[in-house]
Amino acid sequence: MKRLLIIGFMLLPFMVTFGQQRQRPAQPEGPQQYPARMTPQMTEFFEPAVPVITPAAQVGMAPSDAIILFDGSDVNKEWEDSRGNPTKWVVQDGALVCVKGSGVVQTKRKFNDFQLHIEWKSPENVIGDGQGRGNSGVYLQGLYEVQVLDSYNNTTYKQGQAGALYKQYAPLVNASRKPGEWQSYDIIYTAPRFGKDTTTYFTPPRVTVLHNGVLIQNNVSLRGPTLYIGIPEYSVKPHGAMPLVLQDHGNPVAYRNIWIREL
């Protein structure tokens, strides 16, 4: 009897360990992932739904969500001069034509981020050269100029030719058509955001430009408002939404099919 008790005490630790092993829950096979293993559905979202618009039947025409700024008829519906009066620019054959000395035209509406389509034409009768030939400009928020110029076989400084972000960035290529032929700009613009000190950009304005369907400015960051003399600075008076402005540089440049999408 004493011998059996001794054997029982000797086997007790093994019996306890065996019991514990049997009570331990089964471990899943394979490596564990924390957090839980991803499924395809975890990254598939349905709400809010993407807005549906109707694209134009032809490339360059306005989609259903665009604001029509000029359709070849009444210019004073969407545009005014710098003082808020009716513009002296004239409508000829469905185009808005700059009248020398009449000053700029600007939109009555104000914009922040946008997609802009605008078509323009320099005079077929070539007069002058360099910056004096078919010169105008599209001012984004009235401050940042995309140069309009007859740059077909016309030598000038590269930051001042057609499609330049004037005095800041030359276009990647010269995609100009001949004088008297219609040309197009498609512009994607992201307005600046301002820091708490209210004198510098938190993020500067950014611009992408396609000239006649060719990428010529690739999401570039502007250094500041357009200047004729000097280097633009990031220090600038803060602004919100601003109008689109077309420049009077003394040449009868024509515009048509102007539309914009707010982003």
Residue, then its C-alpha position, 0 to 999 in steps of 0.5 A: m500500500k505504501r508503495l502505491l501511494i509513493i508511485g501515485f505522488m510521483l505520477l501526480p505532476f504528470m497527471v496535472t500537466f496532462g489535464q491542463q494540456r487537455q483543457r487548453p483551447a485549440q489554437p488556430e492554424g497558421p500565422q495570426q493577423y492583428p487586427a483581423r484579416m482584411t476582406p475586399q468589402m472593407t474597402e468598398f464604399f457606396e455612400p455618399a454616391v458619386p454625383v452623375i453629370t452629363p458630359a458634352a457630346q463634343v470635346g471642349m463643350a460644356p458638361s451639364d454641371a458647368i457654368i456658362l460664362f460666354d456662349g457667343s451672345d450677351v457678354n454683360k450677363e456674366w461679365e463687367d468692367s473693373r468698376g462693375n459697369p457694362t464692358k466696352w468689349v464687343v461681340q463679333d461673330g459669336a466671339l468676345v473681342c477686346v477693344k483697345g483702351s477699354g480695360v479688363v473684363q471680369t466675371k461677376r461671379k467669384f471663384n476658388d478652385f475650378q476647371l476652366h475652358i476658354e478658347w481664344k484667337s489672335p488676329e490673322n493680320v499679324i502686326g508687331d512682334g514679341q510681346g506686341r503681337g496678339n497679347s492678352g491674358v487670363y488672370l486666375q482669381g484676378l491675380y495669377e496670369v496665364q499668358v495669351l500671345d501669338s507665339y507662332n514663329n514669334t520670338t520672346y522671353k520664354q516666361g512670356q510666351a503663350g501658355a506661360l504662367y507669366k514671369q514664373y513658368a515657361p510652358l513645357v512646349n510651344a503648342s501654338r496654332k497659326p494666327g487667326e486660328w482658334q486655340s484652347y486652354d483647359i486650366i485646373y486651378t487650386a486656390p491658395r490657402f493662408g496661414k494663421d499669420t495671414t501674410t503667407y500662403f499655407t499652401p500656394p496656388r497650383v495650376t495645370v494648363l493644357h494648350n490645344g489639348v497638350l499639357i504645358q503646365n503640370n500642377v505647378s506651384l506659384r510663387g505669388p501674384t503676377l508681377y511685370i517687374g520683380i520676383p513674386e513673393y509668397s507674402v501676399k494679402p489673403h484673399g478668398a473667392m475672386p473673379l476671372v479676369l481677361q486682360d486688355h493689352g491693346n490687341p484685338v484678341a477674341y474669346r469664345n466658348i468660356w465655361i467653368r466648373e467649380l471644384 
